[in-house]
Amino acid sequence: MLNHIYARKWILILICIFLFSKEGTAMAIEHLSLVTTPIMLRKGDRVVSQGTGFYYVSKDKKHGNIVFLITNHHVVTGHPPKETKSPIGDNIIFYFHKNNENPGDVKEVKFPLFTKEGKPIWLSSKEFPNADIAVIPIVTALYDGAEVSAISGDWAGGKLKVRTTSPVTLIGYPYGYYDKKNWLPIWKTGNIASEPEIDFEGEPLFLIDVSAFPGMSGSPAFATADGAYETVDGPTTVGRVRKFLGIYASMQMLEEAKYLEQIPSTAKLGIIDKESLQIGHIWRASLIDDIVKDINVEKYVEEIILLPINKHALLS
């Protein structure tokens, strides 16, 4: 009789757990789906290109948490860092979710890319000037009234072992395609295609085998595990892991590295350019962390934010 009572009790508990889980996950949104934003590069009021960006937070001892918008150098200029061509745009538009439980409600931000003197407002790697990374500090006024979801340097840690052929996920906006009602991005998955701990051809990057399209430049790249996974220490464990690997930048073509927005878009969606190797470049997460930790906040505020042309644009 006692066993029967316990059995009924556990059945009720399991039913409650099932119903609660079903209700609780119906509207659950993966955190990483909320950290990205489309970036529209504009010349005046005309959109000339579109890419992806994501939010990154770093704690400064004096100034507390600082939010950054991370993307590629070529997303904000139209050209890779090693080219000296004139930028094709002068401002960008990006977005914040006002309410993470209602992600379709967003705040639009129009943001100038240069000071009156022509100084770029983004930061790059001093040690690796060819790294296709642009880091933009965001003043708090720009996300006032919004809920900022972000990642930090801690996301690049953890015990998940990453090897060649390990799955890797990009989160972004291929050809500007995404859930525009709920303002949520697309997840695309590939595999690591070079030794992840070895800098490919001496650059702080590694390769992935993936089908990617224009608009995904600037996508954050993650290794993921749901269930059993191998740890860096050797043994296998069980859990749910998201490990930040870096930022997606460009596609390797037969003759040269091609930046996604430079790949002709006349081909139909879903058709891979015949010259593409479907090999993408991931600049390492450590580069981003080095850039944000190297920022001189006082100097940036003095040279960028306090200039009259930018004070209204950045703080209004």
C-alpha positions as CSV (number, residue, x, y, z in Angstrom):
1,M,0.0,0.0,0.0
2,L,2.8,2.4,0.9
3,N,4.6,1.6,-2.3
4,H,1.4,2.3,-4.2
5,I,1.1,5.7,-2.5
6,Y,4.8,6.6,-3.4
7,A,4.2,5.5,-6.9
8,R,1.2,7.7,-7.3
9,K,3.2,10.6,-5.8
10,W,6.0,10.2,-8.2
11,I,3.7,10.0,-11.1
12,L,2.1,13.3,-10.1
13,I,5.5,14.9,-9.7
14,L,6.6,13.7,-13.1
15,I,3.4,15.0,-14.7
16,C,3.8,18.4,-13.0
17,I,7.4,18.6,-14.2
18,F,6.4,17.7,-17.8
19,L,3.6,20.3,-17.8
20,F,5.8,23.0,-16.2
21,S,8.7,22.2,-18.6
22,K,6.3,22.3,-21.6
23,E,4.8,25.6,-20.6
24,G,8.2,27.1,-19.6
25,T,10.0,26.2,-22.8
26,A,7.2,27.2,-25.1
27,M,8.4,30.8,-25.2
28,A,12.0,30.2,-24.0
29,I,14.5,31.9,-26.2
30,E,18.2,30.9,-26.4
31,H,20.3,33.6,-24.8
32,L,22.6,33.7,-27.8
33,S,19.7,34.5,-30.2
34,L,19.4,37.8,-28.3
35,V,23.0,38.9,-28.4
36,T,23.2,39.6,-32.2
37,T,21.9,42.4,-34.4
38,P,21.7,43.2,-38.1
39,I,24.0,46.0,-39.0
40,M,23.0,48.2,-41.9
41,L,25.9,50.2,-43.4
42,R,24.6,53.5,-44.9
43,K,25.9,56.3,-47.0
44,G,23.8,59.2,-45.7
45,D,20.3,57.7,-45.7
46,R,21.0,55.0,-48.3
47,V,21.8,51.4,-47.2
48,V,24.9,50.2,-49.1
49,S,25.6,46.9,-47.3
50,Q,24.4,44.6,-44.5
51,G,26.2,42.5,-42.0
52,T,26.0,41.0,-38.5
53,G,27.1,42.3,-35.1
54,F,26.9,41.1,-31.5
55,Y,27.1,42.6,-28.0
56,Y,30.0,42.0,-25.7
57,V,30.5,43.2,-22.2
58,S,33.7,43.8,-20.3
59,K,34.2,45.0,-16.7
60,D,36.4,48.0,-16.2
61,K,37.8,48.5,-12.7
62,K,37.0,52.2,-12.8
63,H,34.0,52.5,-15.1
64,G,32.1,49.2,-14.4
65,N,30.6,47.2,-17.2
66,I,31.1,48.5,-20.7
67,V,29.0,47.3,-23.6
68,F,30.6,46.9,-27.0
69,L,29.2,46.2,-30.5
70,I,31.5,43.7,-32.2
71,T,31.6,43.2,-36.0
72,N,34.0,43.0,-38.9
73,H,36.1,45.9,-40.1
74,H,34.7,45.3,-43.6
75,V,31.2,45.5,-42.4
76,V,31.7,49.1,-41.3
77,T,33.9,50.1,-44.2
78,G,33.1,47.8,-47.1
79,H,36.7,46.7,-47.4
80,P,39.1,44.4,-45.4
81,P,41.7,46.1,-43.1
82,K,44.6,45.6,-45.5
83,E,43.0,47.6,-48.2
84,T,43.3,51.4,-48.2
85,K,40.2,52.2,-50.2
86,S,37.8,54.9,-49.0
87,P,34.9,53.6,-46.8
88,I,31.7,53.1,-48.7
89,G,29.5,54.3,-45.9
90,D,29.5,56.9,-43.0
91,N,27.0,55.5,-40.5
92,I,25.3,52.3,-39.4
93,I,22.0,51.2,-38.0
94,F,21.7,48.5,-35.4
95,Y,19.2,47.3,-32.8
96,F,18.5,46.4,-29.2
97,H,15.7,44.3,-27.8
98,K,13.5,46.4,-25.5
99,N,12.0,43.3,-23.9
100,N,13.6,39.9,-24.2
101,E,10.2,38.2,-23.6
102,N,8.9,40.1,-26.6
103,P,11.9,40.2,-28.9
104,G,10.1,41.7,-31.8
105,D,10.0,45.0,-29.9
106,V,13.3,46.6,-30.8
107,K,15.1,50.0,-30.4
108,E,16.8,51.3,-33.6
109,V,20.1,53.1,-33.2
110,K,21.6,55.3,-35.9
111,F,25.3,55.6,-35.3
112,P,28.0,57.8,-37.0
113,L,31.2,56.0,-38.0
114,F,33.6,58.9,-38.1
115,T,34.3,62.1,-36.2
116,K,34.3,65.5,-37.9
117,E,38.1,65.1,-38.4
118,G,37.4,61.7,-40.1
119,K,38.7,59.6,-37.2
120,P,37.0,56.1,-37.0
121,I,34.9,55.6,-33.9
122,W,35.7,51.8,-33.8
123,L,38.7,50.1,-32.3
124,S,41.0,47.5,-34.0
125,S,43.7,45.1,-32.9
126,K,47.0,46.9,-32.5
127,E,49.1,43.7,-32.6
128,F,47.3,42.3,-35.6
129,P,46.2,45.2,-37.8
130,N,45.0,42.8,-40.6
131,A,42.5,41.2,-38.2
132,D,39.0,41.8,-39.6
133,I,37.5,43.0,-36.4
134,A,35.8,46.3,-35.4
135,V,35.0,47.0,-31.8
136,I,32.6,49.9,-30.9
137,P,32.1,51.0,-27.3
138,I,28.4,51.8,-26.7
139,V,27.4,54.6,-24.3
140,T,24.6,53.8,-21.9
141,A,22.2,56.3,-23.4
142,L,22.0,54.3,-26.6
143,Y,20.5,51.3,-24.9
144,D,18.4,53.2,-22.4
145,G,15.0,51.4,-22.3
146,A,16.4,48.2,-23.7
147,E,17.5,44.8,-22.2
148,V,21.0,44.2,-23.4
149,S,21.9,40.5,-23.9
150,A,25.6,40.0,-24.3
151,I,28.5,37.6,-24.0
152,S,31.9,38.3,-22.3
153,G,35.4,36.9,-22.2
154,D,34.2,34.1,-19.9
155,W,32.2,32.6,-22.7
156,A,35.6,31.7,-24.4
157,G,36.6,29.5,-21.4
158,G,35.1,26.4,-20.1
159,K,36.1,22.7,-20.3
160,L,34.5,21.8,-23.7
161,K,37.2,20.2,-25.9
162,V,37.3,21.5,-29.4
163,R,38.9,19.5,-32.2
164,T,39.0,19.3,-36.0
165,T,35.5,18.3,-37.2
166,S,33.9,19.6,-34.0
167,P,30.6,21.3,-34.7
168,V,30.6,25.1,-34.8
169,T,27.6,27.4,-35.0
170,L,27.3,30.8,-36.6
171,I,24.5,33.1,-35.6
172,G,23.6,35.9,-38.0
173,Y,21.6,37.2,-41.0
174,P,22.3,35.5,-44.3
175,Y,21.3,37.8,-47.1
176,G,19.5,39.8,-44.4
177,Y,17.1,36.8,-43.9
178,Y,15.8,36.3,-40.4
179,D,12.6,36.2,-38.3
180,K,11.6,39.9,-38.8
181,K,8.4,39.5,-36.7
182,N,10.3,38.3,-33.6
183,W,13.6,39.9,-34.6
184,L,15.6,36.7,-34.2
185,P,18.6,35.5,-36.2
186,I,19.5,32.3,-38.1
187,W,21.7,29.6,-36.7
188,K,23.9,27.9,-39.2
189,T,26.2,25.0,-38.3
190,G,29.4,23.6,-39.8
191,N,32.6,22.0,-38.6
192,I,36.1,23.1,-37.6
193,A,38.3,22.5,-40.7
194,S,41.8,23.3,-39.4
195,E,43.6,22.6,-36.1
196,P,41.8,25.0,-33.7
197,E,44.8,25.6,-31.5
198,I,47.1,26.4,-34.4
199,D,47.1,29.9,-36.0
200,F,46.4,29.2,-39.7
201,E,49.2,30.5,-41.8
202,G,50.5,32.5,-38.8
203,E,47.3,34.5,-38.4
204,P,45.3,34.4,-35.2
205,L,42.4,32.5,-36.9
206,F,41.2,29.0,-37.8
207,L,39.0,27.6,-40.5
208,I,35.6,26.1,-40.6
209,D,33.7,24.1,-43.2
210,V,30.4,25.9,-43.6
211,S,27.8,27.1,-46.1
212,A,27.6,30.9,-45.5
213,F,26.3,33.9,-47.4
214,P,26.6,37.7,-47.5
215,G,25.1,39.3,-44.5
216,M,26.7,36.8,-42.1
217,S,29.9,38.7,-41.8
218,G,30.4,39.6,-38.1
219,S,28.5,36.5,-36.8
220,P,29.8,35.1,-33.5
221,A,31.0,31.5,-33.7
222,F,30.3,29.0,-30.9
223,A,31.1,25.4,-30.2
224,T,28.0,23.8,-28.5
225,A,27.2,20.7,-26.6
226,D,23.9,19.4,-25.3
227,G,24.5,16.2,-23.4
228,A,27.7,14.2,-23.2
229,Y,30.9,16.0,-24.3
230,E,34.7,15.7,-24.1
231,T,36.5,18.0,-21.7
232,V,39.9,19.6,-22.1
233,D,41.0,17.6,-19.2
234,G,40.2,14.3,-20.9
235,P,37.2,12.7,-19.3
236,T,33.7,12.9,-20.8
237,T,30.9,14.8,-18.8
238,V,27.3,15.7,-19.4
239,G,25.9,19.2,-19.6
240,R,24.8,22.1,-21.8
241,V,27.7,24.2,-23.1
242,R,28.1,27.2,-25.3
243,K,31.8,28.2,-25.9
244,F,32.6,31.4,-27.8
245,L,35.3,30.7,-30.4
246,G,35.5,34.0,-32.3
247,I,34.1,36.1,-35.1
248,Y,33.3,35.0,-38.6
249,A,34.8,37.2,-41.3
250,S,35.4,35.8,-44.8
251,M,35.1,33.0,-47.3
252,Q,38.0,31.3,-49.0
253,M,37.7,31.3,-52.7
254,L,39.9,29.3,-55.2
255,E,42.0,32.3,-56.0
256,E,41.8,34.5,-52.8
257,A,40.0,35.1,-49.6
258,K,36.7,36.7,-50.4
259,Y,34.8,38.8,-48.0
260,L,31.2,37.9,-47.9
261,E,29.8,41.2,-49.0
262,Q,32.1,41.1,-52.0
263,I,30.7,37.8,-53.3
264,P,28.3,38.6,-56.2
265,S,24.7,38.3,-55.0
266,T,23.2,37.7,-58.4
267,A,23.2,34.0,-57.8
268,K,20.0,32.5,-56.5
269,L,19.6,32.0,-52.8
270,G,20.8,28.5,-51.8
271,I,23.2,28.2,-54.7
272,I,26.9,28.2,-53.7
273,D,29.3,30.1,-55.8
274,K,31.2,27.5,-57.9
275,E,34.5,29.0,-57.0
276,S,33.9,28.9,-53.2
277,L,35.7,26.3,-51.1
278,Q,33.0,26.7,-48.5
279,I,35.9,27.4,-46.0
280,G,35.3,30.3,-43.7
281,H,37.7,32.3,-41.5
282,I,37.2,32.7,-37.7
283,W,39.3,35.3,-36.0
284,R,39.9,34.2,-32.4
285,A,37.9,35.3,-29.4
286,S,41.1,36.2,-27.6
287,L,41.7,39.0,-30.1
288,I,38.4,40.6,-29.2
289,D,39.1,40.3,-25.5
290,D,42.5,41.9,-26.0
291,I,41.0,44.9,-27.8
292,V,38.3,45.6,-25.2
293,K,40.8,45.2,-22.4
294,D,43.2,47.6,-24.1
295,I,40.8,50.5,-24.4
296,N,41.7,53.8,-22.7
297,V,38.2,54.9,-21.7
298,E,39.2,58.5,-20.8
299,K,41.0,59.0,-24.1
300,Y,38.1,57.5,-26.1
301,V,35.6,59.7,-24.4
302,E,37.7,62.8,-25.0
303,E,38.5,62.1,-28.6
304,I,35.2,60.6,-29.7
305,I,32.2,61.1,-27.5
306,L,32.9,64.7,-26.3
307,L,33.4,66.1,-29.8
308,P,30.5,68.3,-30.7
309,I,29.5,66.5,-33.9
310,N,29.3,63.2,-32.0
311,K,28.0,64.3,-28.6
312,H,24.4,64.7,-29.9
313,A,24.6,61.7,-32.2
314,L,26.0,59.3,-29.6
315,L,24.2,60.5,-26.5
316,S,20.8,61.7,-27.7
